[in-house]
Amino acid sequence: MCLGAIYWARIDKVFFANTRFDAEDIGFDDSFIYEEISRSMKERKIEFKQLLREEALEAFRAWEENEDKVKY
């Protein structure tokens, strides 16, 4: 499960067996991901480009006005 989803879901506890170093030992090198997360968007090697913010905010406004929503 992605780290963002874990926090958004308000999970109380995460169980895991292997470490990122165990994964690296068998060829899954996640060090690039850990390095990128700590950088600002402008410093990252993969370009992040924001598009259509105003249109996307319409969906947020609709969510905000929904009286049946579950607050997170």
PyMOL Python script that loads the backbone (N, CA, C, O; Angstrom):
from pymol import cmd

cmd.read_pdbstr("""\
ATOM      1  N   MET A   1       0.856  -1.175   0.000  1.00  0.00           N
ATOM      2  CA  MET A   1       0.000   0.000   0.000  1.00  0.00           C
ATOM      3  C   MET A   1       0.902   1.238   0.000  1.00  0.00           C
ATOM      4  O   MET A   1       1.927   1.258   0.682  1.00  0.00           O
ATOM      5  N   CYS A   2       0.534   2.239  -0.740  1.00  0.00           N
ATOM      6  CA  CYS A   2       1.383   3.438  -0.802  1.00  0.00           C
ATOM      7  C   CYS A   2       1.291   4.210   0.514  1.00  0.00           C
ATOM      8  O   CYS A   2       0.255   4.203   1.179  1.00  0.00           O
ATOM      9  N   LEU A   3       2.381   4.870   0.876  1.00  0.00           N
ATOM     10  CA  LEU A   3       2.455   5.579   2.151  1.00  0.00           C
ATOM     11  C   LEU A   3       1.375   6.646   2.282  1.00  0.00           C
ATOM     12  O   LEU A   3       0.788   6.810   3.351  1.00  0.00           O
ATOM     13  N   GLY A   4       1.113   7.365   1.203  1.00  0.00           N
ATOM     14  CA  GLY A   4       0.064   8.380   1.237  1.00  0.00           C
ATOM     15  C   GLY A   4      -1.291   7.774   1.559  1.00  0.00           C
ATOM     16  O   GLY A   4      -2.048   8.332   2.353  1.00  0.00           O
ATOM     17  N   ALA A   5      -1.604   6.640   0.953  1.00  0.00           N
ATOM     18  CA  ALA A   5      -2.887   5.972   1.196  1.00  0.00           C
ATOM     19  C   ALA A   5      -2.992   5.498   2.641  1.00  0.00           C
ATOM     20  O   ALA A   5      -4.070   5.547   3.233  1.00  0.00           O
ATOM     21  N   ILE A   6      -1.885   5.040   3.208  1.00  0.00           N
ATOM     22  CA  ILE A   6      -1.888   4.600   4.605  1.00  0.00           C
ATOM     23  C   ILE A   6      -2.289   5.754   5.519  1.00  0.00           C
ATOM     24  O   ILE A   6      -3.132   5.588   6.401  1.00  0.00           O
ATOM     25  N   TYR A   7      -1.688   6.917   5.310  1.00  0.00           N
ATOM     26  CA  TYR A   7      -2.003   8.065   6.163  1.00  0.00           C
ATOM     27  C   TYR A   7      -3.408   8.602   5.906  1.00  0.00           C
ATOM     28  O   TYR A   7      -4.107   8.975   6.848  1.00  0.00           O
ATOM     29  N   TRP A   8      -3.825   8.646   4.656  1.00  0.00           N
ATOM     30  CA  TRP A   8      -5.177   9.126   4.354  1.00  0.00           C
ATOM     31  C   TRP A   8      -6.239   8.204   4.937  1.00  0.00           C
ATOM     32  O   TRP A   8      -7.303   8.668   5.347  1.00  0.00           O
ATOM     33  N   ALA A   9      -5.963   6.908   4.978  1.00  0.00           N
ATOM     34  CA  ALA A   9      -6.926   5.939   5.502  1.00  0.00           C
ATOM     35  C   ALA A   9      -6.957   5.929   7.032  1.00  0.00           C
ATOM     36  O   ALA A   9      -7.795   5.261   7.636  1.00  0.00           O
ATOM     37  N   ARG A  10      -6.046   6.670   7.647  1.00  0.00           N
ATOM     38  CA  ARG A  10      -5.966   6.755   9.112  1.00  0.00           C
ATOM     39  C   ARG A  10      -5.769   5.376   9.750  1.00  0.00           C
ATOM     40  O   ARG A  10      -6.342   5.065  10.794  1.00  0.00           O
ATOM     41  N   ILE A  11      -4.954   4.573   9.099  1.00  0.00           N
ATOM     42  CA  ILE A  11      -4.652   3.245   9.628  1.00  0.00           C
ATOM     43  C   ILE A  11      -3.876   3.406  10.934  1.00  0.00           C
ATOM     44  O   ILE A  11      -2.977   4.241  11.028  1.00  0.00           O
ATOM     45  N   ASP A  12      -4.227   2.604  11.938  1.00  0.00           N
ATOM     46  CA  ASP A  12      -3.579   2.705  13.250  1.00  0.00           C
ATOM     47  C   ASP A  12      -2.220   2.028  13.306  1.00  0.00           C
ATOM     48  O   ASP A  12      -1.336   2.449  14.052  1.00  0.00           O
ATOM     49  N   LYS A  13      -2.059   0.973  12.510  1.00  0.00           N
ATOM     50  CA  LYS A  13      -0.834   0.200  12.598  1.00  0.00           C
ATOM     51  C   LYS A  13      -0.581  -0.485  11.263  1.00  0.00           C
ATOM     52  O   LYS A  13      -1.518  -0.934  10.602  1.00  0.00           O
ATOM     53  N   VAL A  14       0.674  -0.562  10.871  1.00  0.00           N
ATOM     54  CA  VAL A  14       1.072  -1.251   9.645  1.00  0.00           C
ATOM     55  C   VAL A  14       2.000  -2.392  10.034  1.00  0.00           C
ATOM     56  O   VAL A  14       2.979  -2.185  10.750  1.00  0.00           O
ATOM     57  N   PHE A  15       1.693  -3.592   9.565  1.00  0.00           N
ATOM     58  CA  PHE A  15       2.550  -4.743   9.804  1.00  0.00           C
ATOM     59  C   PHE A  15       3.364  -5.015   8.548  1.00  0.00           C
ATOM     60  O   PHE A  15       2.822  -4.986   7.443  1.00  0.00           O
ATOM     61  N   PHE A  16       4.640  -5.274   8.700  1.00  0.00           N
ATOM     62  CA  PHE A  16       5.482  -5.607   7.555  1.00  0.00           C
ATOM     63  C   PHE A  16       6.577  -6.555   8.014  1.00  0.00           C
ATOM     64  O   PHE A  16       6.880  -6.641   9.204  1.00  0.00           O
ATOM     65  N   ALA A  17       7.163  -7.260   7.067  1.00  0.00           N
ATOM     66  CA  ALA A  17       8.208  -8.227   7.391  1.00  0.00           C
ATOM     67  C   ALA A  17       9.581  -7.756   6.917  1.00  0.00           C
ATOM     68  O   ALA A  17      10.530  -7.708   7.700  1.00  0.00           O
ATOM     69  N   ASN A  18       9.683  -7.416   5.655  1.00  0.00           N
ATOM     70  CA  ASN A  18      10.988  -7.081   5.097  1.00  0.00           C
ATOM     71  C   ASN A  18      11.246  -5.584   5.119  1.00  0.00           C
ATOM     72  O   ASN A  18      10.318  -4.776   5.081  1.00  0.00           O
ATOM     73  N   THR A  19      12.518  -5.231   5.181  1.00  0.00           N
ATOM     74  CA  THR A  19      12.919  -3.831   5.147  1.00  0.00           C
ATOM     75  C   THR A  19      13.235  -3.431   3.713  1.00  0.00           C
ATOM     76  O   THR A  19      13.309  -4.277   2.822  1.00  0.00           O
ATOM     77  N   ARG A  20      13.419  -2.135   3.500  1.00  0.00           N
ATOM     78  CA  ARG A  20      13.813  -1.668   2.171  1.00  0.00           C
ATOM     79  C   ARG A  20      15.190  -2.207   1.807  1.00  0.00           C
ATOM     80  O   ARG A  20      15.500  -2.381   0.628  1.00  0.00           O
ATOM     81  N   PHE A  21      16.012  -2.471   2.811  1.00  0.00           N
ATOM     82  CA  PHE A  21      17.347  -3.018   2.552  1.00  0.00           C
ATOM     83  C   PHE A  21      17.264  -4.490   2.146  1.00  0.00           C
ATOM     84  O   PHE A  21      18.056  -4.949   1.323  1.00  0.00           O
ATOM     85  N   ASP A  22      16.311  -5.233   2.720  1.00  0.00           N
ATOM     86  CA  ASP A  22      16.079  -6.615   2.290  1.00  0.00           C
ATOM     87  C   ASP A  22      15.662  -6.637   0.829  1.00  0.00           C
ATOM     88  O   ASP A  22      16.130  -7.472   0.055  1.00  0.00           O
ATOM     89  N   ALA A  23      14.779  -5.718   0.453  1.00  0.00           N
ATOM     90  CA  ALA A  23      14.327  -5.635  -0.940  1.00  0.00           C
ATOM     91  C   ALA A  23      15.492  -5.281  -1.854  1.00  0.00           C
ATOM     92  O   ALA A  23      15.615  -5.817  -2.955  1.00  0.00           O
ATOM     93  N   GLU A  24      16.338  -4.379  -1.393  1.00  0.00           N
ATOM     94  CA  GLU A  24      17.504  -3.982  -2.194  1.00  0.00           C
ATOM     95  C   GLU A  24      18.439  -5.168  -2.421  1.00  0.00           C
ATOM     96  O   GLU A  24      19.024  -5.305  -3.496  1.00  0.00           O
ATOM     97  N   ASP A  25      18.577  -6.019  -1.413  1.00  0.00           N
ATOM     98  CA  ASP A  25      19.457  -7.185  -1.520  1.00  0.00           C
ATOM     99  C   ASP A  25      19.040  -8.143  -2.624  1.00  0.00           C
ATOM    100  O   ASP A  25      19.875  -8.878  -3.153  1.00  0.00           O
ATOM    101  N   ILE A  26      17.750  -8.146  -2.983  1.00  0.00           N
ATOM    102  CA  ILE A  26      17.304  -9.050  -4.052  1.00  0.00           C
ATOM    103  C   ILE A  26      16.971  -8.307  -5.342  1.00  0.00           C
ATOM    104  O   ILE A  26      16.315  -8.852  -6.229  1.00  0.00           O
ATOM    105  N   GLY A  27      17.428  -7.060  -5.439  1.00  0.00           N
ATOM    106  CA  GLY A  27      17.310  -6.343  -6.700  1.00  0.00           C
ATOM    107  C   GLY A  27      16.254  -5.266  -6.787  1.00  0.00           C
ATOM    108  O   GLY A  27      16.118  -4.628  -7.831  1.00  0.00           O
ATOM    109  N   PHE A  28      15.495  -5.039  -5.715  1.00  0.00           N
ATOM    110  CA  PHE A  28      14.490  -3.974  -5.720  1.00  0.00           C
ATOM    111  C   PHE A  28      15.072  -2.760  -5.001  1.00  0.00           C
ATOM    112  O   PHE A  28      14.921  -2.621  -3.787  1.00  0.00           O
ATOM    113  N   ASP A  29      15.724  -1.901  -5.736  1.00  0.00           N
ATOM    114  CA  ASP A  29      16.399  -0.758  -5.137  1.00  0.00           C
ATOM    115  C   ASP A  29      15.456   0.435  -5.086  1.00  0.00           C
ATOM    116  O   ASP A  29      15.206   1.081  -6.104  1.00  0.00           O
ATOM    117  N   ASP A  30      14.936   0.722  -3.906  1.00  0.00           N
ATOM    118  CA  ASP A  30      14.005   1.834  -3.711  1.00  0.00           C
ATOM    119  C   ASP A  30      14.710   3.109  -3.261  1.00  0.00           C
ATOM    120  O   ASP A  30      14.043   4.098  -2.956  1.00  0.00           O
ATOM    121  N   SER A  31      16.032   3.110  -3.212  1.00  0.00           N
ATOM    122  CA  SER A  31      16.753   4.281  -2.702  1.00  0.00           C
ATOM    123  C   SER A  31      16.414   5.536  -3.502  1.00  0.00           C
ATOM    124  O   SER A  31      16.353   6.629  -2.940  1.00  0.00           O
ATOM    125  N   PHE A  32      16.194   5.388  -4.803  1.00  0.00           N
ATOM    126  CA  PHE A  32      15.826   6.531  -5.641  1.00  0.00           C
ATOM    127  C   PHE A  32      14.533   7.170  -5.139  1.00  0.00           C
ATOM    128  O   PHE A  32      14.425   8.395  -5.091  1.00  0.00           O
ATOM    129  N   ILE A  33      13.559   6.351  -4.768  1.00  0.00           N
ATOM    130  CA  ILE A  33      12.276   6.858  -4.270  1.00  0.00           C
ATOM    131  C   ILE A  33      12.484   7.629  -2.966  1.00  0.00           C
ATOM    132  O   ILE A  33      11.954   8.728  -2.802  1.00  0.00           O
ATOM    133  N   TYR A  34      13.247   7.059  -2.049  1.00  0.00           N
ATOM    134  CA  TYR A  34      13.493   7.724  -0.771  1.00  0.00           C
ATOM    135  C   TYR A  34      14.232   9.048  -0.961  1.00  0.00           C
ATOM    136  O   TYR A  34      13.957  10.017  -0.253  1.00  0.00           O
ATOM    137  N   GLU A  35      15.157   9.097  -1.902  1.00  0.00           N
ATOM    138  CA  GLU A  35      15.883  10.337  -2.198  1.00  0.00           C
ATOM    139  C   GLU A  35      14.942  11.385  -2.793  1.00  0.00           C
ATOM    140  O   GLU A  35      14.995  12.555  -2.412  1.00  0.00           O
ATOM    141  N   GLU A  36      14.093  10.973  -3.712  1.00  0.00           N
ATOM    142  CA  GLU A  36      13.188  11.904  -4.384  1.00  0.00           C
ATOM    143  C   GLU A  36      12.157  12.498  -3.428  1.00  0.00           C
ATOM    144  O   GLU A  36      11.835  13.682  -3.527  1.00  0.00           O
ATOM    145  N   ILE A  37      11.643  11.700  -2.515  1.00  0.00           N
ATOM    146  CA  ILE A  37      10.624  12.164  -1.569  1.00  0.00           C
ATOM    147  C   ILE A  37      11.136  13.336  -0.739  1.00  0.00           C
ATOM    148  O   ILE A  37      10.377  14.247  -0.410  1.00  0.00           O
ATOM    149  N   SER A  38      12.411  13.314  -0.405  1.00  0.00           N
ATOM    150  CA  SER A  38      12.963  14.371   0.445  1.00  0.00           C
ATOM    151  C   SER A  38      13.259  15.666  -0.314  1.00  0.00           C
ATOM    152  O   SER A  38      13.563  16.685   0.306  1.00  0.00           O
ATOM    153  N   ARG A  39      13.176  15.640  -1.630  1.00  0.00           N
ATOM    154  CA  ARG A  39      13.475  16.824  -2.439  1.00  0.00           C
ATOM    155  C   ARG A  39      12.212  17.641  -2.717  1.00  0.00           C
ATOM    156  O   ARG A  39      11.098  17.119  -2.673  1.00  0.00           O
ATOM    157  N   SER A  40      12.403  18.924  -3.002  1.00  0.00           N
ATOM    158  CA  SER A  40      11.270  19.738  -3.449  1.00  0.00           C
ATOM    159  C   SER A  40      10.912  19.305  -4.871  1.00  0.00           C
ATOM    160  O   SER A  40      11.721  18.672  -5.548  1.00  0.00           O
ATOM    161  N   MET A  41       9.721  19.640  -5.318  1.00  0.00           N
ATOM    162  CA  MET A  41       9.303  19.233  -6.665  1.00  0.00           C
ATOM    163  C   MET A  41      10.240  19.763  -7.740  1.00  0.00           C
ATOM    164  O   MET A  41      10.481  19.089  -8.742  1.00  0.00           O
ATOM    165  N   LYS A  42      10.764  20.954  -7.542  1.00  0.00           N
ATOM    166  CA  LYS A  42      11.669  21.537  -8.535  1.00  0.00           C
ATOM    167  C   LYS A  42      12.999  20.798  -8.613  1.00  0.00           C
ATOM    168  O   LYS A  42      13.667  20.830  -9.646  1.00  0.00           O
ATOM    169  N   GLU A  43      13.387  20.133  -7.527  1.00  0.00           N
ATOM    170  CA  GLU A  43      14.663  19.420  -7.482  1.00  0.00           C
ATOM    171  C   GLU A  43      14.565  17.973  -7.955  1.00  0.00           C
ATOM    172  O   GLU A  43      15.589  17.324  -8.164  1.00  0.00           O
ATOM    173  N   ARG A  44      13.358  17.463  -8.127  1.00  0.00           N
ATOM    174  CA  ARG A  44      13.191  16.048  -8.478  1.00  0.00           C
ATOM    175  C   ARG A  44      13.586  15.770  -9.921  1.00  0.00           C
ATOM    176  O   ARG A  44      13.480  16.632 -10.794  1.00  0.00           O
ATOM    177  N   LYS A  45      14.039  14.557 -10.145  1.00  0.00           N
ATOM    178  CA  LYS A  45      14.484  14.160 -11.486  1.00  0.00           C
ATOM    179  C   LYS A  45      13.315  13.929 -12.430  1.00  0.00           C
ATOM    180  O   LYS A  45      13.453  14.082 -13.643  1.00  0.00           O
ATOM    181  N   ILE A  46      12.174  13.563 -11.881  1.00  0.00           N
ATOM    182  CA  ILE A  46      10.961  13.398 -12.679  1.00  0.00           C
ATOM    183  C   ILE A  46      10.179  14.704 -12.579  1.00  0.00           C
ATOM    184  O   ILE A  46       9.875  15.166 -11.479  1.00  0.00           O
ATOM    185  N   GLU A  47       9.860  15.289 -13.706  1.00  0.00           N
ATOM    186  CA  GLU A  47       9.158  16.573 -13.711  1.00  0.00           C
ATOM    187  C   GLU A  47       7.709  16.403 -13.272  1.00  0.00           C
ATOM    188  O   GLU A  47       7.008  15.506 -13.740  1.00  0.00           O
ATOM    189  N   PHE A  48       7.275  17.269 -12.376  1.00  0.00           N
ATOM    190  CA  PHE A  48       5.884  17.328 -11.948  1.00  0.00           C
ATOM    191  C   PHE A  48       5.315  18.635 -12.475  1.00  0.00           C
ATOM    192  O   PHE A  48       5.836  19.709 -12.174  1.00  0.00           O
ATOM    193  N   LYS A  49       4.251  18.549 -13.256  1.00  0.00           N
ATOM    194  CA  LYS A  49       3.686  19.737 -13.884  1.00  0.00           C
ATOM    195  C   LYS A  49       2.207  19.828 -13.519  1.00  0.00           C
ATOM    196  O   LYS A  49       1.431  18.919 -13.812  1.00  0.00           O
ATOM    197  N   GLN A  50       1.829  20.915 -12.885  1.00  0.00           N
ATOM    198  CA  GLN A  50       0.439  21.105 -12.477  1.00  0.00           C
ATOM    199  C   GLN A  50      -0.390  21.577 -13.662  1.00  0.00           C
ATOM    200  O   GLN A  50       0.012  22.477 -14.401  1.00  0.00           O
ATOM    201  N   LEU A  51      -1.549  20.957 -13.831  1.00  0.00           N
ATOM    202  CA  LEU A  51      -2.469  21.308 -14.912  1.00  0.00           C
ATOM    203  C   LEU A  51      -3.891  21.433 -14.366  1.00  0.00           C
ATOM    204  O   LEU A  51      -4.260  20.742 -13.416  1.00  0.00           O
ATOM    205  N   LEU A  52      -4.668  22.298 -14.955  1.00  0.00           N
ATOM    206  CA  LEU A  52      -6.120  22.389 -14.737  1.00  0.00           C
ATOM    207  C   LEU A  52      -6.524  22.492 -13.262  1.00  0.00           C
ATOM    208  O   LEU A  52      -7.486  21.854 -12.835  1.00  0.00           O
ATOM    209  N   ARG A  53      -5.798  23.287 -12.495  1.00  0.00           N
ATOM    210  CA  ARG A  53      -6.089  23.411 -11.067  1.00  0.00           C
ATOM    211  C   ARG A  53      -7.503  23.919 -10.818  1.00  0.00           C
ATOM    212  O   ARG A  53      -8.220  23.368  -9.983  1.00  0.00           O
ATOM    213  N   GLU A  54      -7.906  24.951 -11.526  1.00  0.00           N
ATOM    214  CA  GLU A  54      -9.243  25.517 -11.295  1.00  0.00           C
ATOM    215  C   GLU A  54     -10.333  24.483 -11.556  1.00  0.00           C
ATOM    216  O   GLU A  54     -11.300  24.390 -10.800  1.00  0.00           O
ATOM    217  N   GLU A  55     -10.176  23.710 -12.620  1.00  0.00           N
ATOM    218  CA  GLU A  55     -11.163  22.666 -12.931  1.00  0.00           C
ATOM    219  C   GLU A  55     -11.163  21.595 -11.841  1.00  0.00           C
ATOM    220  O   GLU A  55     -12.220  21.096 -11.453  1.00  0.00           O
ATOM    221  N   ALA A  56      -9.988  21.252 -11.357  1.00  0.00           N
ATOM    222  CA  ALA A  56      -9.891  20.238 -10.305  1.00  0.00           C
ATOM    223  C   ALA A  56     -10.481  20.746  -8.991  1.00  0.00           C
ATOM    224  O   ALA A  56     -11.047  19.968  -8.222  1.00  0.00           O
ATOM    225  N   LEU A  57     -10.351  22.034  -8.734  1.00  0.00           N
ATOM    226  CA  LEU A  57     -10.923  22.610  -7.514  1.00  0.00           C
ATOM    227  C   LEU A  57     -12.443  22.507  -7.500  1.00  0.00           C
ATOM    228  O   LEU A  57     -13.050  22.470  -6.430  1.00  0.00           O
ATOM    229  N   GLU A  58     -13.062  22.460  -8.671  1.00  0.00           N
ATOM    230  CA  GLU A  58     -14.520  22.283  -8.733  1.00  0.00           C
ATOM    231  C   GLU A  58     -14.933  20.977  -8.068  1.00  0.00           C
ATOM    232  O   GLU A  58     -15.948  20.927  -7.373  1.00  0.00           O
ATOM    233  N   ALA A  59     -14.154  19.922  -8.278  1.00  0.00           N
ATOM    234  CA  ALA A  59     -14.450  18.633  -7.637  1.00  0.00           C
ATOM    235  C   ALA A  59     -14.286  18.746  -6.121  1.00  0.00           C
ATOM    236  O   ALA A  59     -15.076  18.178  -5.367  1.00  0.00           O
ATOM    237  N   PHE A  60     -13.268  19.474  -5.676  1.00  0.00           N
ATOM    238  CA  PHE A  60     -13.075  19.681  -4.238  1.00  0.00           C
ATOM    239  C   PHE A  60     -14.234  20.475  -3.644  1.00  0.00           C
ATOM    240  O   PHE A  60     -14.704  20.165  -2.549  1.00  0.00           O
ATOM    241  N   ARG A  61     -14.685  21.476  -4.345  1.00  0.00           N
ATOM    242  CA  ARG A  61     -15.810  22.288  -3.858  1.00  0.00           C
ATOM    243  C   ARG A  61     -17.086  21.450  -3.759  1.00  0.00           C
ATOM    244  O   ARG A  61     -17.857  21.590  -2.809  1.00  0.00           O
ATOM    245  N   ALA A  62     -17.298  20.584  -4.739  1.00  0.00           N
ATOM    246  CA  ALA A  62     -18.464  19.695  -4.701  1.00  0.00           C
ATOM    247  C   ALA A  62     -18.375  18.772  -3.487  1.00  0.00           C
ATOM    248  O   ALA A  62     -19.378  18.532  -2.814  1.00  0.00           O
ATOM    249  N   TRP A  63     -17.192  18.259  -3.209  1.00  0.00           N
ATOM    250  CA  TRP A  63     -16.989  17.405  -2.037  1.00  0.00           C
ATOM    251  C   TRP A  63     -17.261  18.201  -0.751  1.00  0.00           C
ATOM    252  O   TRP A  63     -17.905  17.707   0.175  1.00  0.00           O
ATOM    253  N   GLU A  64     -16.766  19.420  -0.715  1.00  0.00           N
ATOM    254  CA  GLU A  64     -16.931  20.265   0.459  1.00  0.00           C
ATOM    255  C   GLU A  64     -18.408  20.543   0.744  1.00  0.00           C
ATOM    256  O   GLU A  64     -18.807  20.629   1.905  1.00  0.00           O
ATOM    257  N   GLU A  65     -19.207  20.682  -0.289  1.00  0.00           N
ATOM    258  CA  GLU A  65     -20.629  20.985  -0.143  1.00  0.00           C
ATOM    259  C   GLU A  65     -21.488  19.746   0.106  1.00  0.00           C
ATOM    260  O   GLU A  65     -22.653  19.875   0.482  1.00  0.00           O
ATOM    261  N   ASN A  66     -20.939  18.561  -0.095  1.00  0.00           N
ATOM    262  CA  ASN A  66     -21.672  17.320   0.086  1.00  0.00           C
ATOM    263  C   ASN A  66     -21.965  17.102   1.573  1.00  0.00           C
ATOM    264  O   ASN A  66     -21.043  16.976   2.379  1.00  0.00           O
ATOM    265  N   GLU A  67     -23.234  17.058   1.926  1.00  0.00           N
ATOM    266  CA  GLU A  67     -23.609  16.898   3.331  1.00  0.00           C
ATOM    267  C   GLU A  67     -23.486  15.459   3.815  1.00  0.00           C
ATOM    268  O   GLU A  67     -23.511  15.217   5.022  1.00  0.00           O
ATOM    269  N   ASP A  68     -23.353  14.496   2.901  1.00  0.00           N
ATOM    270  CA  ASP A  68     -23.254  13.081   3.277  1.00  0.00           C
ATOM    271  C   ASP A  68     -21.816  12.579   3.341  1.00  0.00           C
ATOM    272  O   ASP A  68     -21.590  11.380   3.508  1.00  0.00           O
ATOM    273  N   LYS A  69     -20.850  13.466   3.211  1.00  0.00           N
ATOM    274  CA  LYS A  69     -19.451  13.029   3.152  1.00  0.00           C
ATOM    275  C   LYS A  69     -18.970  12.515   4.506  1.00  0.00           C
ATOM    276  O   LYS A  69     -19.502  12.869   5.558  1.00  0.00           O
ATOM    277  N   VAL A  70     -17.959  11.679   4.441  1.00  0.00           N
ATOM    278  CA  VAL A  70     -17.270  11.203   5.638  1.00  0.00           C
ATOM    279  C   VAL A  70     -16.021  12.055   5.781  1.00  0.00           C
ATOM    280  O   VAL A  70     -15.187  12.091   4.877  1.00  0.00           O
ATOM    281  N   LYS A  71     -15.885  12.744   6.913  1.00  0.00           N
ATOM    282  CA  LYS A  71     -14.712  13.597   7.125  1.00  0.00           C
ATOM    283  C   LYS A  71     -13.503  12.736   7.456  1.00  0.00           C
ATOM    284  O   LYS A  71     -13.596  11.763   8.204  1.00  0.00           O
ATOM    285  N   TYR A  72     -12.385  13.108   6.892  1.00  0.00           N
ATOM    286  CA  TYR A  72     -11.128  12.383   7.131  1.00  0.00           C
ATOM    287  C   TYR A  72     -10.246  13.154   8.071  1.00  0.00           C
ATOM    288  O   TYR A  72      -9.146  12.706   8.393  1.00  0.00           O
TER     289      TYR A  72
END
""", "prot")
cmd.dss("prot")
cmd.show_as("cartoon", "prot")
cmd.util.cbc("prot")
cmd.orient("prot")
